[in-house]
Amino acid sequence: MTEPGAAETQDLPSIAERGAAAAPAASRRTSLLVTLVLGGLTAVPPLSMDMYLPALPQVTAALHSPAATVQLTLTTCLAGMALGQMIVGPMSDKWGRRRPLLAGMVVYILATALCAVATGAELLIAFRLLQGLAGAAGIVIARAVVRDLYDGVAMARFFSTLMLISGVAPVVAPLIGGQILRLTDWRGVFVVLTAVGVALTLVVWRKLDETLPPARRHSGGLGQTLRTMRDLLADRVFSGYVLVGAFAFAALFAYISASPFVVQEIYGASPQTFSLLFGINSVGLVAVGQINGKLLVGRVGLDKVLGTGLALTALAATSLLLMSAGVFGPVGLVPMAAGLFVLMASMGLVMPSTNTLALLRTPHAAGSASALLGTSTFLLGSVASPLVGIAGERTAVPMALVQLSCAVLALVSFLGMCRPWQRRGESNGSTAGERTRL
């Protein structure tokens, strides 16, 4: 029996060839400005989350609320981004990319402006939830637009380019937030985010053309949307890539959540040292992503690149667990920092390859597929975050254990569900040209 989704993937070699051949045309359709806009849209979630982090103590004092209550403003924003992708993705398959994106960005602007004038923690939590729901439009539709414009090798390269843009956002966002707080209070952070939203919306309105023609749009209501989601999840290989991306992101999110505590509290580093290490690791992720896009894609099969990235993630997580458990005796900050660097840099191989391989199977429902990819990563990331501190403040074992568990589950999903060796004739091919390199 043919697998669900197989009809779309039996011709993957020819899809790859068309993607490589169409790359110059796609490049003409995608100007540098539009590339920057798509990168900016994928950067909206980390900007919304991380620019706000330095202001948390101020918010706690200004709104006279417990720290735990104020931290819910982060949780609800993250939850909104996860849920919002499930709403906006299918909408973009039905109505095209521009209208849902513009509507989402307008609501994002309004919600962010309301955050700036919130008079209580409860209101701020509600507005942050709305901000996350609306901000999800940018990231989910940006992925769908890339799928509309590109195939195969060209798509993998473009995702690596987006990583160069969006990967900088988590690094600079806390720095920008800190500088804003030198000039104004926490409300100023939301004022700046509102201005960013206005600028992006104007450029989207003026410069981003519709990429999904009416002939390729879906009709029907909620029932059709649910059937589309069911059919996508019934495709074992697509679901495997979704799980691979989600577990890999959870390992990364465990690092983001635990590293301030591990580096500063356990190893006694200063905030400046932590910021430097965080920046170096982020640069490593972006640099590996560019090596992947410029040198590996088109020469090495995407599944091989993904498998290598997952193996590096598992190796780094294993070394971190052994070091944090004291197997090698007392270790300093440098070996731990090296392990964290390898783990984060390996995501430059994993994330673009996962997105490309998953979306290659779903040209008929790129918005819904993008929604499933994004929602799964945010949900598993939010689950991994609280687990890293489960054993208290004196050990990094929980962080490393969560990272290793996620890495192993990603590998199991890749080998057990994606089974790239069984699809070599489809995705990697055995003939010359692009078939041997996708």
C-alpha positions as CSV (number, residue, x, y, z in Angstrom):
1,M,0.0,0.0,0.0
2,T,1.3,3.5,-0.8
3,E,2.1,5.6,2.2
4,P,0.1,8.8,2.8
5,G,2.2,11.5,1.3
6,A,4.1,9.1,-1.0
7,A,2.4,10.5,-4.1
8,E,4.1,13.7,-3.4
9,T,7.5,12.1,-2.8
10,Q,7.9,9.5,-5.5
11,D,9.2,12.1,-7.8
12,L,11.6,13.7,-5.4
13,P,14.6,13.2,-7.8
14,S,12.9,15.3,-10.4
15,I,11.8,17.8,-7.8
16,A,15.4,18.2,-6.8
17,E,16.5,18.7,-10.4
18,R,13.7,21.2,-10.9
19,G,14.8,23.0,-7.6
20,A,18.4,23.2,-8.8
21,A,17.4,24.4,-12.2
22,A,14.9,26.9,-10.9
23,A,17.3,28.4,-8.4
24,P,18.3,31.4,-10.7
25,A,14.6,32.1,-11.4
26,A,13.8,31.9,-7.7
27,S,16.6,34.2,-6.9
28,R,15.2,36.7,-9.3
29,R,11.8,36.5,-7.6
30,T,13.4,36.8,-4.2
31,S,15.3,40.1,-3.9
32,L,17.7,40.9,-1.1
33,L,15.0,43.0,0.6
34,V,12.5,40.2,0.5
35,T,15.1,37.8,1.9
36,L,15.7,40.2,4.8
37,V,12.0,40.6,5.4
38,L,11.5,36.8,5.6
39,G,14.5,36.7,7.9
40,G,12.9,39.5,10.0
41,L,9.6,37.6,10.2
42,T,11.4,34.5,11.5
43,A,13.2,36.7,14.0
44,V,10.0,38.2,15.5
45,P,9.5,35.3,18.1
46,P,13.1,35.5,19.6
47,L,12.9,39.3,19.6
48,S,9.6,39.2,21.4
49,M,10.9,36.8,23.9
50,D,14.5,37.8,24.5
51,M,14.4,41.6,24.3
52,Y,12.1,41.5,27.3
53,L,14.3,39.3,29.5
54,P,16.5,42.1,31.0
55,A,13.3,43.9,32.0
56,L,11.8,41.1,34.1
57,P,13.0,42.5,37.5
58,Q,11.7,46.0,36.6
59,V,8.3,44.5,35.6
60,T,8.1,42.6,38.9
61,A,8.7,45.8,40.9
62,A,6.6,48.1,38.7
63,L,3.5,45.9,38.7
64,H,3.9,44.7,42.3
65,S,3.7,41.1,41.3
66,P,5.6,38.0,42.4
67,A,8.4,36.9,40.1
68,A,6.6,33.6,39.3
69,T,3.5,35.6,38.0
70,V,5.7,37.8,35.8
71,Q,7.4,34.8,34.4
72,L,4.0,33.7,33.1
73,T,4.3,36.5,30.6
74,L,7.1,34.5,28.9
75,T,5.2,31.2,29.1
76,T,2.0,32.6,27.7
77,C,3.9,34.3,24.8
78,L,5.6,31.0,24.0
79,A,2.3,29.1,24.2
80,G,0.7,31.7,22.0
81,M,3.4,31.3,19.3
82,A,2.8,27.5,19.4
83,L,-1.0,27.7,19.1
84,G,-0.9,30.6,16.6
85,Q,1.0,28.6,14.1
86,M,-1.7,25.9,14.1
87,I,-4.2,28.6,13.3
88,V,-2.4,30.8,10.8
89,G,-0.7,28.0,8.8
90,P,-3.9,26.4,7.5
91,M,-5.4,29.9,6.9
92,S,-2.5,30.7,4.6
93,D,-3.2,27.5,2.6
94,K,-6.8,28.6,2.1
95,W,-6.5,32.4,1.6
96,G,-2.9,32.8,0.4
97,R,0.1,34.1,2.3
98,R,-0.3,37.9,2.2
99,R,-3.7,38.4,3.9
100,P,-3.1,36.2,7.0
101,L,0.4,37.5,7.3
102,L,-0.7,41.2,7.2
103,A,-3.6,40.5,9.5
104,G,-1.3,38.7,12.0
105,M,1.2,41.5,11.9
106,V,-1.5,44.2,12.5
107,V,-2.8,42.3,15.6
108,Y,0.9,41.8,16.7
109,I,1.4,45.6,16.6
110,L,-1.8,46.3,18.6
111,A,-1.0,43.6,21.2
112,T,2.5,44.8,21.6
113,A,1.3,48.4,22.1
114,L,-1.2,47.2,24.7
115,C,1.7,45.4,26.5
116,A,3.4,48.8,26.8
117,V,0.5,50.3,28.6
118,A,-0.6,47.3,30.7
119,T,-1.4,48.4,34.3
120,G,-1.3,44.9,35.9
121,A,0.4,41.6,35.6
122,E,-2.9,39.9,34.6
123,L,-3.4,42.3,31.7
124,L,0.2,41.9,30.6
125,I,-0.1,38.1,30.6
126,A,-3.2,38.4,28.4
127,F,-1.6,40.8,26.0
128,R,1.5,38.7,25.8
129,L,-0.6,35.7,24.9
130,L,-2.2,37.7,22.1
131,Q,1.2,38.9,21.0
132,G,2.4,35.4,20.7
133,L,-0.7,34.2,18.8
134,A,-0.3,37.0,16.3
135,G,3.5,36.9,16.1
136,A,3.3,33.3,15.0
137,A,2.1,34.4,11.6
138,G,5.5,35.7,10.7
139,I,7.5,32.5,11.3
140,V,4.9,30.0,10.0
141,I,4.2,32.0,6.8
142,A,7.9,32.8,6.1
143,R,8.6,29.0,6.0
144,A,5.6,28.5,3.7
145,V,6.7,31.3,1.4
146,V,10.1,29.6,1.1
147,R,8.4,26.4,0.1
148,D,6.3,28.2,-2.5
149,L,9.4,29.7,-4.1
150,Y,12.0,26.9,-3.8
151,D,12.5,23.2,-4.2
152,G,15.2,20.8,-3.2
153,V,18.8,22.1,-3.0
154,A,17.7,25.8,-3.5
155,M,15.3,25.5,-0.6
156,A,17.9,24.0,1.8
157,R,20.3,26.9,0.8
158,F,17.6,29.5,1.4
159,F,16.8,28.1,4.9
160,S,20.5,28.3,5.7
161,T,20.4,32.0,4.6
162,L,17.4,32.7,6.8
163,M,19.4,31.1,9.7
164,L,22.1,33.7,9.2
165,I,19.5,36.5,9.7
166,S,17.2,35.0,12.3
167,G,20.1,33.3,14.2
168,V,21.5,36.7,15.2
169,A,18.2,37.8,16.9
170,P,18.6,35.7,20.1
171,V,22.1,37.1,20.5
172,V,21.4,40.8,20.0
173,A,17.9,40.9,21.5
174,P,18.9,40.9,25.2
175,L,21.7,43.4,24.4
176,I,19.2,45.7,22.7
177,G,16.8,45.3,25.6
178,G,19.5,46.2,28.1
179,Q,20.4,49.3,26.2
180,I,16.8,50.3,26.0
181,L,16.5,50.0,29.8
182,R,19.4,52.5,30.1
183,L,17.3,55.1,28.3
184,T,13.8,54.2,29.6
185,D,11.8,51.7,31.6
186,W,10.5,48.2,30.6
187,R,7.6,49.8,28.7
188,G,10.1,51.2,26.2
189,V,11.0,47.6,25.2
190,F,7.5,47.1,23.9
191,V,7.5,50.5,22.3
192,V,10.5,49.4,20.3
193,L,8.9,46.0,19.4
194,T,5.8,47.9,18.2
195,A,8.0,50.0,16.0
196,V,9.7,46.9,14.6
197,G,6.3,45.4,13.9
198,V,5.1,48.5,12.1
199,A,8.3,48.6,9.9
200,L,8.0,44.9,9.0
201,T,4.3,45.2,8.2
202,L,4.9,48.2,5.9
203,V,7.6,46.4,4.0
204,V,5.5,43.2,3.7
205,W,2.6,45.3,2.4
206,R,4.8,47.1,-0.2
207,K,7.3,44.4,-1.2
208,L,6.2,40.9,-0.5
209,D,4.1,39.5,-3.3
210,E,1.6,36.7,-3.0
211,T,3.4,33.4,-3.5
212,L,0.5,31.0,-3.4
213,P,-1.6,31.3,-6.6
214,P,-5.4,30.7,-6.3
215,A,-5.2,27.4,-8.2
216,R,-3.1,25.9,-5.4
217,R,-5.2,27.1,-2.5
218,H,-7.4,24.8,-0.5
219,S,-11.2,25.2,-0.1
220,G,-13.3,24.1,2.8
221,G,-13.5,25.0,6.4
222,L,-12.4,23.5,9.7
223,G,-13.2,20.0,8.5
224,Q,-10.9,20.3,5.5
225,T,-8.2,21.8,7.7
226,L,-8.4,18.8,10.2
227,R,-8.3,16.3,7.3
228,T,-5.2,18.0,5.9
229,M,-3.5,17.9,9.2
230,R,-4.5,14.2,9.6
231,D,-3.1,13.3,6.2
232,L,0.1,15.1,6.9
233,L,0.6,13.3,10.2
234,A,-0.3,10.0,8.5
235,D,2.8,10.4,6.4
236,R,5.3,8.5,8.5
237,V,8.3,10.1,7.0
238,F,6.9,13.7,7.4
239,S,6.0,12.9,11.0
240,G,9.5,11.6,11.6
241,Y,11.0,14.9,10.4
242,V,8.6,16.8,12.6
243,L,9.7,14.8,15.6
244,V,13.4,15.2,14.7
245,G,13.1,18.9,14.5
246,A,11.0,19.2,17.7
247,F,13.4,17.0,19.8
248,A,16.4,18.8,18.4
249,F,14.9,22.2,19.3
250,A,14.1,20.9,22.8
251,A,17.8,20.0,23.3
252,L,18.6,23.6,22.1
253,F,16.0,25.1,24.4
254,A,17.3,23.2,27.3
255,Y,20.7,24.9,26.7
256,I,19.0,28.3,26.4
257,S,17.1,27.8,29.6
258,A,19.8,26.3,31.7
259,S,23.0,27.9,30.5
260,P,22.8,31.2,32.5
261,F,22.5,29.1,35.7
262,V,25.1,26.6,34.7
263,V,27.7,29.1,33.5
264,Q,27.2,31.7,36.2
265,E,26.1,29.8,39.3
266,I,27.9,26.5,39.0
267,Y,31.1,27.6,37.3
268,G,31.2,31.1,38.8
269,A,31.5,33.0,35.5
270,S,30.5,36.7,35.4
271,P,27.5,37.9,33.4
272,Q,29.9,39.4,30.9
273,T,31.6,36.0,30.4
274,F,28.2,34.3,30.0
275,S,27.2,36.8,27.4
276,L,30.5,36.3,25.5
277,L,30.1,32.5,25.6
278,F,26.4,32.7,24.5
279,G,27.4,35.0,21.7
280,I,30.2,32.6,20.5
281,N,27.9,29.7,20.6
282,S,25.3,31.6,18.5
283,V,27.9,32.6,16.0
284,G,28.9,28.9,15.8
285,L,25.3,27.9,15.0
286,V,25.1,30.6,12.3
287,A,28.5,29.8,10.9
288,V,27.8,26.0,10.6
289,G,24.5,26.9,9.0
290,Q,26.3,28.9,6.3
291,I,28.9,26.1,5.8
292,N,25.9,23.8,5.3
293,G,24.2,26.1,2.8
294,K,27.3,27.2,0.8
295,L,29.4,24.0,0.8
296,L,27.5,20.9,1.8
297,V,24.0,21.4,0.2
298,G,24.1,20.1,-3.4
299,R,27.2,18.0,-2.7
300,V,26.1,15.9,0.3
301,G,22.7,14.3,0.7
302,L,20.4,16.2,3.0
303,D,19.7,13.1,5.1
304,K,23.4,12.6,5.5
305,V,23.8,16.1,6.7
306,L,20.9,15.7,9.1
307,G,22.3,12.4,10.4
308,T,25.7,14.0,10.9
309,G,24.2,16.9,12.8
310,L,22.1,14.6,15.0
311,A,25.2,12.4,15.8
312,L,27.2,15.5,16.8
313,T,24.3,16.6,19.0
314,A,24.2,13.3,20.7
315,L,28.0,13.2,21.1
316,A,28.0,16.7,22.6
317,A,25.2,15.8,25.0
318,T,26.9,12.6,26.1
319,S,30.1,14.4,26.9
320,L,28.2,17.1,28.8
321,L,26.4,14.4,30.9
322,L,29.7,12.6,31.6
323,M,31.4,15.8,32.7
324,S,28.5,17.1,34.8
325,A,28.2,13.8,36.5
326,G,31.9,13.9,37.5
327,V,33.0,10.8,35.5
328,F,36.2,12.6,34.5
329,G,36.6,14.3,37.9
330,P,36.3,18.0,38.4
331,V,36.2,19.9,35.1
332,G,36.3,23.6,34.5
333,L,34.2,25.9,32.5
334,V,36.3,25.5,29.3
335,P,35.4,21.8,28.6
336,M,31.7,22.4,29.4
337,A,31.7,25.5,27.2
338,A,33.3,23.4,24.4
339,G,30.5,20.8,24.7
340,L,27.8,23.4,24.7
341,F,29.4,25.0,21.6
342,V,29.4,21.7,19.6
343,L,25.8,21.0,20.7
344,M,24.6,24.5,19.6
345,A,26.6,24.6,16.4
346,S,25.3,21.2,15.3
347,M,21.9,22.8,15.0
348,G,23.2,24.6,12.0
349,L,23.1,21.2,10.2
350,V,20.0,19.9,11.8
351,M,17.4,22.7,11.5
352,P,17.7,23.7,7.8
353,S,17.9,20.1,6.7
354,T,14.8,19.1,8.8
355,N,12.7,21.9,7.5
356,T,13.7,21.2,3.9
357,L,13.2,17.5,4.0
358,A,9.8,17.9,5.7
359,L,8.5,20.6,3.4
360,L,9.7,18.7,0.3
361,R,7.0,16.1,1.0
362,T,4.2,18.7,1.4
363,P,4.1,21.1,-1.6
364,H,0.3,20.8,-1.5
365,A,-0.1,22.1,2.1
366,A,3.0,24.1,2.9
367,G,1.2,26.3,5.4
368,S,-0.2,23.4,7.4
369,A,3.1,21.5,7.3
370,S,4.9,24.6,8.5
371,A,2.4,25.0,11.3
372,L,3.0,21.4,12.5
373,L,6.8,21.9,12.3
374,G,6.7,25.2,14.3
375,T,4.1,24.1,16.9
376,S,5.8,20.9,17.7
377,T,9.2,22.7,18.3
378,F,7.6,25.3,20.5
379,L,5.6,22.8,22.6
380,L,8.5,20.4,23.2
381,G,10.8,23.4,23.9
382,S,8.4,24.6,26.5
383,V,8.3,21.1,28.1
384,A,12.1,20.8,28.2
385,S,12.6,24.2,29.8
386,P,11.4,23.5,33.3
387,L,13.0,20.0,33.4
388,V,16.5,21.4,33.4
389,G,16.2,22.8,36.9
390,I,14.5,19.8,38.5
391,A,17.4,18.8,40.7
392,G,18.1,22.2,42.1
393,E,20.9,24.7,41.6
394,R,24.0,22.7,42.4
395,T,24.3,20.4,39.4
396,A,24.2,20.6,35.6
397,V,23.2,16.9,35.3
398,P,19.5,17.7,34.5
399,M,20.4,20.0,31.7
400,A,22.7,17.4,30.1
401,L,20.3,14.5,30.7
402,V,17.4,16.4,29.0
403,Q,19.7,17.3,26.1
404,L,20.9,13.7,25.7
405,S,17.4,12.3,26.0
406,C,16.2,14.7,23.3
407,A,19.1,13.9,21.1
408,V,18.5,10.2,21.4
409,L,14.8,10.6,20.7
410,A,15.6,12.7,17.6
411,L,18.0,10.0,16.3
412,V,15.4,7.3,17.0
413,S,12.8,9.3,15.1
414,F,15.2,9.8,12.2
415,L,16.2,6.2,11.9
416,G,12.9,4.6,12.9
417,M,10.5,6.8,11.0
418,C,12.4,8.6,8.2
419,R,14.5,5.6,7.2
420,P,16.5,7.4,4.7
421,W,18.2,4.3,3.4
422,Q,14.8,3.0,2.2
423,R,14.2,6.3,0.2
424,R,17.6,6.6,-1.4
425,G,16.0,6.2,-4.8
426,E,13.6,9.0,-4.0
427,S,15.5,11.7,-2.1
428,N,19.1,10.9,-2.6
429,G,19.0,9.0,-5.8
430,S,21.7,6.9,-7.4
431,T,22.0,8.7,-10.7
432,A,24.3,11.6,-11.6
433,G,23.5,15.2,-11.1
434,E,21.3,16.7,-8.4
435,R,19.7,13.3,-7.6
436,T,22.9,12.1,-6.0
437,R,23.3,15.3,-4.0
438,L,19.9,15.9,-2.5
